Amino acid sequence: MNHVIILAAGQGQRMSMRKDKLLVHAAGHPMIYYPLSAFNDHPEIDSITVVANKTNQKEIEKIAKFYRFHKVKKGVLGGSTRQSSLAHGLYTLAKPAKDDIIIVHNAANPLVSFEEISAVIHHTKEHGACIVGHQLSSTIKEINGQHIIKTHDREKLFSAETPQAAQFALLKKSLDHVTKKKIECTDEAMMLEECGHEVWIAPASENNFKVTTQADLLRLRTVLGELPEDFRVGIGQDSHTFDDGKTGLVLGGITLPKEKKLQANSDGDVILHALFNALSQAIGDMSIGFYADEQAKKGITDSKKYLIGVLKKIKDEKFKINSLGLMIECGKPKIDPLVPKIKKSLAEILDLMPQRIGITATSGENLTVFGRGLGIQCFAIVSLVKKSE
C-alpha cells in the first residue's frame, strides 16, 4: 500500500501573516486544498495522514470533509520540527507492511503533479527511496564570511523538494537512528543518507515550489491564473438590423453618411453599446437596456453620451481602462478599412492609447443575418486596472 503523510504543522513565520498560510486562498481555494486534491485523486494512493498544528487542524479537517477527500484517514498534531512531525505521522499508521511506501509531502508545496507522485512511487519500489528535486541553474559559491572559498559543480547539485518517499521499514529505521543519535534532519532524504542508504532523485515539476514568502504566494496565484484584486474584466454584446431607406451609419463614434443606418431609439452605435455593456459588467453594474428608456425620455440619441455615466462610475471606483478588444460580425460595410478611424475615435472617447485597442471582423461565412448583410453584431471585452495612488 502507498501511504501519504502531509506535513502541515509549520508556523509559516517568514510569510508575515496573521492567518496560517495553508488556509490562505489562492484561485478560490485554500492552499492546503491543492496537495490534498492531488494525492486524493491519484489512483495509486491508499491513505492520507495530515500532520497539523493547533491553529489549523480543525480547519484542515473541515476542508477535507467539505471536498470529500475520502482518502484523508486521520489528522494528528505535529511536533516542533519536521523530523518530530514525521514521527507523529508515521507512528499513527495502522500496522503498515515493511515494503509499504510512505510518501512524505510538505503542504507548503501546493502544486505537486500527478507525474511526480507516480515517479516517486515507481522509483521507491525499485530503489527503496526517492525524492524529487530541481537541478540548479545558477553557479553556486561556498563562502567564508564575505569571501568565496570554493565554486561547486552545479551539474552535481539539486534543490530538494517533496514528495519524498521510502519503504516503511527503511524510513522507520532511519528515523529511529537519527533520533537516537540526536541528529536533526531537514528532510527524509537526509535521514536515509545518515544510514548510508542511496536515494534516487527524480526531476521535480517546474511548478513544484515551496511557498515561503509573499513573493512565493504571488507566484502561486499567478500559476493558478488568479486575477489580482486590482484587475477587472467585462464582456459586452450588442446587435442591430439595418433600417432600410435610411442612411447615416454610426460606428465607434464615427459617422458613415452613405452607409445604411441601424434601427434603434438612439444612433444605433453597436460598438459603443457593446462597449457600454462590457464596461458596466466589469464594475458589476447593469446593462445598457436598463438605462436606455431613461435616455430616450431625455431625447438623448448620441451613444457617446450613454457612456458618460459608466465612465464616471469607473473613475469613482478608482479604475481606468487598460485594454479594449472588439469583434464585429457583418457583411457590410467592410470593417478593416475603417479600423484606423474607429480606433482614433475610441481612443479619444476613452482616453486610451490606440495601441491598447484591438478590432477584428468576420462575415461568419454568411451563416447569420449579420454575415448576410442584414445588420451588425459586436462583441466587446475590456480590462480595467486600479489607478495608482
C-alpha positions, -999 to +999 in steps of 0.1 A: +000+000+000+010+036-005+005+060+024+009+098+023+019+119+052+013+156+046+033+178+069+012+209+077+024+217+112+048+245+103+042+281+116+050+299+083+068+327+102+085+340+070+052+348+054+045+376+080+008+368+080-017+365+109-035+337+092-020+302+088-006+303+052-020+269+044-055+284+049-049+314+027-068+313-005-053+311-040-075+310-070-106+303-049-093+275-027-072+274+005-036+264-002-039+231+016-067+221-009-042+216-037-019+189-023-049+172-006-066+171-040-036+159-059-029+129-036-066+121-030-072+119-068-042+098-076-052+061-081-021+047-065-026+064-032-044+044-004-044+067+026-035+103+036-025+114+071-023+152+077+001+163+105-012+197+115-008+223+142-032+236+169-041+266+147-050+248+115-060+213+124-098+218+127-099+239+096-080+213+076-103+186+088-133+207+076-117+213+042-111+175+038-147+168+047-162+196+026-143+185-006-149+148+002-113+138+002-121+103+013-085+091+015-078+115+043-080+090+071-069+110+101-053+141+114-026+143+141-008+172+158+028+176+148+059+185+167+082+215+168+104+202+139+098+185+106+115+153+120+093+151+150+062+158+129+071+130+106+074+107+137+040+117+149+025+109+115+045+077+109+036+061+142-001+066+138-003+045+107-022+012+112+005-015+110+020-008+076+039-036+059+076-034+057+075-027+019+046-003+021+056+030+006+055+061+028+053+093+008+061+125+028+050+158+014+053+194+026+019+210+025+037+243+016+045+227-018+009+230-031+014+222-068+027+186-067+019+169-100+004+135-109+036+126-127+058+134-096+036+112-074+038+084-099+076+088-103+084+086-066+062+055-062+078+038-091+114+045-081+108+037-045+096+003-054+128-002-074+154+016-053+138+018-018+137+056-017+132+085-040+127+123-039+121+150-064+143+180-070+153+208-093+187+208-109+204+241-101+209+265-130+229+292-111+266+289-103+270+280-066+297+296-044+307+284-010+318+313+012+336+320+045+322+353+058+324+377+028+349+356+008+344+329-018+364+298-009+350+274-035+329+271-066+308+239-068+299+219-099+262+228-104+257+197-126+260+177-094+237+198-073+199+196-069+175+216-048+153+191-029+115+193-030+087+170-019+072+144-023+100+122-008+093+085-004+108+054+012+097+019+021+083+019+056+109-004+072+137+017+058+122+050+067+114+039+103+149+025+107+164+058+096+141+079+118+149+057+148+186+060+140+188+098+138+165+102+168+188+080+189+219+099+177+202+133+183+207+143+147+182+168+134+175+163+097+158+188+075+143+162+052+137+125+048+165+120+023+190+133+049+178+107+074+183+080+048+217+093+040+227+092+076+220+054+075+241+050+043+212+044+020+213+058-015+183+079-025+171+081-061+162+115-074+136+123-100+131+157-117+106+180-100+079+198-119+086+234-127+056+245-106+065+224-076+080+250-054+077+258-017+056+288-007+077+305+020+074+343+013+047+367+000+065+366-034+060+328-035+023+333-028+020+357-056+038+333-079+014+305-068-016+327-076-001+336-110+005+300-119-031+292-109-044+320-131-059+341-102-066+377-112-053+403-087-079+423-068-070+455-088-079+439-121-114+436-137-127+421-169-160+427-187-177+413-218-204+430-237-225+424-268-250+443-289-266+439-324-290+459-346-306+453-380-303+479-408-331+504-412-339+502-449-342+535-466-322+554-440-285+563-442-260+576-417-244+546-400-226+554-367-198+530-356-175+536-327-184+573-327-177+580-364-205+586-389-206+569-424-232+591-442-235+568-473-240+535-453-273+522-441-284+534-406-291+508-379-325+506-363-325+519-328-340+546-305-305+561-304-280+565-331-276+527-331-239+527-325-235+489-320-198+493-310-205+518-282-235+498-270-214+466-267-186+487-251-211+501-225-222+466-216-186+454-212-176+484-190-207+481-169-202+444-164-166+449-153-178+470-123-208+449-116-234+473-129-265+469-152-267+466-190-274+494-214-310+484-217-316+492-181-307+529-188-319+531-224-355+542-217-344+570-194-320+583-220-348+581-247-371+601-225-345+628-223-342+628-261-306+616-259-296+597-291-258+602-291-243+569-278-212+587-267-234+604-240-246+570-229-210+562-219-207+593-196-224+576-167-205+543-168-171+560-173-178+582-143-186+551-122-153+535-133-135+567-123-152+569-089-141+533-082-106+545-090-102+522-120-091+530-155-094+512-188-064+490-195-074+475-229-103+470-253-110+443-278-138+443-304-151+415-326-175+427-353-197+404-374-213+419-406-214+415-443-212+453-449-196+477-445-161+463-448-146+469-413-109+466-419-105+498-439-124+516-411-103+503-382-078+533-380-107+558-378-126+538-353-096+533-331-088+571-332-124+578-322-125+553-294-091+564-281-104+600-277-137+589-261-120+565-236-087+584-231-069+553-241-039+547-264-049+533-298-023+505-293-045+492-265-075+488-288-079+457-309-105+454-336-112+423-357-141+415-380-157+385-397-186+378-421-192+344-403-192+327-437-226+343-442-242+318-418-261+345-398-282+375-407-253+397-399-230+380-423-257+382-449-258+419-447-290+425-427-273+441-397-242+443-374-232+424-343-204+435-320-187+418-290-165+438-267-141+428-240-124+453-217-099+450-188-098+476-160-069+482-137-068+502-104-053+537-107-021+541-089-023+564-058 
